[in-house]
């Protein structure tokens, strides 16, 4: 029994000894750092990126950090021992993929790596031609920049292909230039210069738009084609029913004032006015007469109150008379700087002068003309008063009434007006004196008296001819220039001297064509007509032999601009359109607006208004009736074309 116990004790001892031993595999493992990245998935050029990391170590061991930023464009950068990576994305014209990698290593040598990717879209520019690239128009090119994170940029435009047109505002996102080349589908380079239409059919252009930032520059190109005149958009023409045609307000700048008596003339649109500040109060006084067959002659004396309110005192100088004041002129008869109003009443040439003591006008008969004028025009220069007069002549030429145009010359240097010359100019049927001008015609012989008289056409196109005759300085010779559609004065060479300009006839039909010319009219050394072609229908694509401009402040800058409706004929009188054009004040550029089928009604005024409430200014046409606009038609500005 004892032996058994001893054996058991030995066994138990071995068991206990075995239980009290140790094993190294039971020690704790040191864990690597933990990384959390805050990084974008996309970015823009010139965007300032900040990529942050939150790094923790389970045993709070010290940790070192290594950043790596790379791109598929070959970019690479490294950064050590910081929890954030700052990066300014550069300009790029290609899509770029970036990878950011952070390696964290603790003091026990344990490492963790985490990566994130983001893309940078290529910096892009979208170009727009908002109103169409057509010749003789302002062409606007706008650059819309995409995928960029800042506005702190510099811009520059240049013409990289095509004509070197001057660029307006080349340091902005929108550039403008005037397409000055005359492009037309009628262009024929084989024609002689005087019969060549325009300068070509189209023009290829390319603009380069540069974006710069802190010395870095990216260039973007925009190529486009400038189209011929026929491609100018056609604007819809709307007619206005009579019941809807009246709109309040005047189309032109008329005098707004209160008259002590009823306003019979002052604010009437169909009135002829002659202005001068007779009472020296800083406001013009006004002669006024309705432009009708029978009319009164009114005088409006201005009155300025202490509060600068302007009123007028109305007086009637002459009662109802036939053809009274339409051709009257303010003339300095006394050569003292104060004009008098000179006009014809009956057979008498009379004047109205201002009496400062009574603040009224005094009538005086100057001379009996011995003629009852059907029409007349007056012109004065250097103490000589010239008068072109149309009278009924008693020549018996069958069933036609015959009129004669005469020139009467008066000396105003003496106390009493004295007629010094009288010369016959022409005989005509159904005619009237249009204008009398004193001009040094060509600078060869001195001041000539230029008389333009209009005659109704008997044959040919409807309308009238303007006949031009020139009286020599000694009043002994009449020089005939022939017939024109229109004759007027214009400062051709911008030297402050008015030259004489004439438009020739132009019509198409019956297989025959006579094309219009704009001529500089003068005399040569032998006092013979010398006509220099300034413009021709053939080689000026915006030329209209009979364009009469309306005045309108089309760009809303307080200055009256010119508005033209020009005839345009395609393929030698097969198709006729109206080309609508404007010329800003102080500018010689004729700018295309739109095209319409020929037949826009004749109008007394042109205005701008949003006729259909779409936010765009349209063009309205009409006439004035009792100080109200009567709108008869309007052109719809569908695409928002800017009037500037």
C-alpha positions, 0 to 999 in steps of 0.5 A: 500500500505504501509503495502505491502512494509513493508512485502516485506522489511522484506522478502528481509531482510531475504533473505539478511541475508540468503546470508551473512551466511558461510559453513565449507564444502567449506575448502581445503583438504590436499593431501598425498605424491606422490611416483615414484620408480626406481627399476629393474625387475631382478638382479644377484647374487652379483649385487649391487642394488640401488633403488631410490624414488622421493617423492613429497607432494602437500602442501610441507609438511614434509614427512617421508619414510619407506622402506621394502625389503622382499623375498620369501626366508625369507629375510627382511630388513627395512630402514628409511628416505632415498630416496634410498635403497642400497642392495648387492644381495647375493649368491643364488642357488634358484630363489628368488622373492623380493618385495620392498615397500616404505611408505611415510607419510606427517606431516598431517598424510597422507600416500602413499604406492608403491611396486615393484617386481624383481627376482634374478635367481639362480646362476648356473654352466654349466659344459663341457667336451670338449674333452671326458672323456676317459682313458689315456687322459687329461680330461678337465672340464670347469665351465661356471658360469651364473647369477653372476655380478662380476668376483671378485671370488675365485674358487677351484676344488676337487675330491669328488668321484673316484680316487684321480688324481692330478688336474692341475690348481684347482684354475681356472674355468677350471681344468685338470687331467690325467686319469691314470687308464687303462680301457678297454672293454677287462677287465676280473677280473677273469684272472690271473694278467699277462693276465688281460687287464686293470683295469676295464671297466669304472670309475665313477668320481665326481668333486666339484667346489666351488665358494667363495666370502668374506667368503661365498662359494657355491658348485656345483658337476659334475659327469661323467664316464671315458670310456675305451680305445675303446671309444677314438674318431676315427679321419677321415683319408684323403689321399693327391693326388700326385699333392697336396702332396708337401708342402714347409719346412722341418719336422725336425730341420735341419741345415740352413746355407750357404756352400761355395761350393754346399750343397751336404749333409748338408741339406739332410734329408736322411743323416747321420751326426756326429757332434763335434766342432773341431775348437772350435768356438762354432758351431759343425763341421759335418761329413756327408754322404748320407744314400745310397748304394754308397756315398761320405764322406763330412766334413763341417767346420763351420765359424762364422762371426763377425755378428754371421753368420754361414757358412760352408766350404765343403770338400770331404774326400772320393769319391763314395764308397759302404756302406761308413759311415752309421756305422761310429762312433766318438771315442776318440782313443787318450784318449785326449777328441778330437774324431776321425771318425772311419769307414771301407773303403774296408778291412781297419779300418781308422780314420779322425782326425782334424789338427788345423794348416791346419784346415783340416781332416787327414786320417790314416789307423788304421789296416787291418781287413782281412775281407770285411764287409757287415755290422758293428757296433763300440763301445768303452769303457775304451780304448777297441774298439769293433767291430761287423762285418758281413762277407760272409762265404764260407760254402757250404750249398746248395743254400743259401748264408751264413754269419757269425757275428764276434766280433773283439776286439782292444786295443787303449791304445797303439800308434798303434791299436792292435787286441787282440781278435776275436770270432765267434758269429753266422751264418745266412742267409740274415742278418746284424749287427744292433748294438754293445753295451758295457754294464754292463749287470745286474752288475754281471760280468762286461762289456759285449759286446752286439751284435744285428744282424737282420735276414730276416724271412724265415717263419712266419710274414713278417719282421725280427728277431733281434738276441741278443748275449752277449760276456763275459768280457773275450771274451771266451763265447757267451751267446745267448738270442734268437730272439726279434723284437727290442732291444735297451737301455733305462733308466728304473729306471731313475738313468742315467744308460741305461739298455738293453730292448727287445721286443718279437715277437707278431702276431695273426693268424691261431688260434695261438697267441703269445703276445708281452712282453717288457723285461729287459734283464740281466744276473744272477750270473751264466751268464745265461739270466735273463729276467724281464717282464716290460710290457705285451700286456695283461696288458698294454692297450697302449703297442705296441711291435714294436712302433717306435716313431716319434719326434715332438714338439706337444705342441709347447714348443720348445722340441721334444716330442714322437709320437706313433702309437700303434696297438690295437687288440680287442677281441683277434685279431678280430679287429685291430686299430691304437691308436695314442699316444703322450708323452711330453718331460720330461714326462712318460705319454702316452696320447691318441689322436685318433683312426684310422683303421689299415693301416695308411701309413708308414711315415718319418715325422709327423707334425701339420698343419691346413690342412682344414683351420677350425682353428684346428691343424691336424696331417699330415704324409709323407716323405721328397723329396729334402728338401720338405715335401711330405704329403701323408695323414692327420688325421682331428682334428674335435673337436679341440683337444688341443695338450698340 
